[in-house]
């Protein structure tokens, strides 16, 4: 298959009442994103776009106002009312909701699609120009298919295979309707080419260095990865259980939280804060000796860049997006792609305050490569049809 084919003859349809204003250079726009429920990297990037492109409204399957207050995301949010709780039902309900979203009488000048389910709304002709910002493929349906299949009991596997057969053609058909596909990393660009034959352009997500000040370390290592199985926080916890003189702070939440807290039971050097505000997260990063981030083949990974922006080195893995962001030996240390608990433990033992402090300048310089200005410039060019 191909992707990023230019559509012609888009019919004129109806303007949403929420968008009466426009940015002259870009016109009226819409951000179509899976949901505003979990504060992940994709949500942070799309929120940045919403604040920097004031002509944009949101269309989402679901919206948790306690996590994303209205005064932060803006008043122009169309919520499709998806309330499913389990990942499988959310996927099915999301695909259905976006596939049936009401088409505007007059199309927007542009729409930015983000997520696994939201891109199917492209068939509803919401805009004159459609741009997909691909944070990740639906990994359970592509590169992590065998991984997820192996985790399931045999009786659940036929249903999982059926789900994948349902998701793949819809995702790929949506790619074909996009005017341009942007990948958030070279890693994701290669996956798009390998699994769906799509030629995407790379546009790294932004991290503003000024938002992450440096402070003297307070003697703890920090884990900011979401508490999901593929983030491998369990290995980090097990490593620190064997390092009673090294402190670990875990500042995130997720489906694995209770299991990880039970795993850390009896280890006073390990603490969980749960989900924290952006301001609190900034303070935790500033006071860390280093961050530990070991996900399985991360798409891009904002957390390492945020850490480096604060002048803090990263203990990561030599795969995925970290190969594009962390310079091993200069801004952190990259372990083998599938590190053992003992390898993690040994690496942590070797990180001393003086070593971490000496990397501050290199970390800050590396993070500066991923600033807001080049990201917005690349996105604006994509929206108006200029070549990158």
Secondary structure, 3 states (H helix, E strand, C coil): CCCCCCCCCCCCCCCCCCCCCCECCCECEEEEECCECCCCHHHHHHHHHHHHCCCEEEEECCECCCCCCHHHHCCCEEECCCCCCCHHHHHHHHHHHHHCCCCCCCCEEEEEEECCCHHHHHHHCCEEEEEEEECCCCHHHCCCHHHHHHHCCHHHHHHHHHHHHHHHHHHHHHHHHCCEEEECCHHHHHHHHHHHCCCCEECCCCCCHHHCCCCCCCCEEEECCCCCHHHCHHHHHHHHHCCCCCEEEECCCCCCHHHHHHHCCCCCCEEECCCCCHHHHHHHHHCEEEEECCCCCCCCCHHHHHHHHCCCCEEEECCCCHHHHCCECCCEEEECCCCCHHHHHHHHHCCCHHHHHHCHHHHHHHHHHHCHHHHHHHHHHHHHCCCC
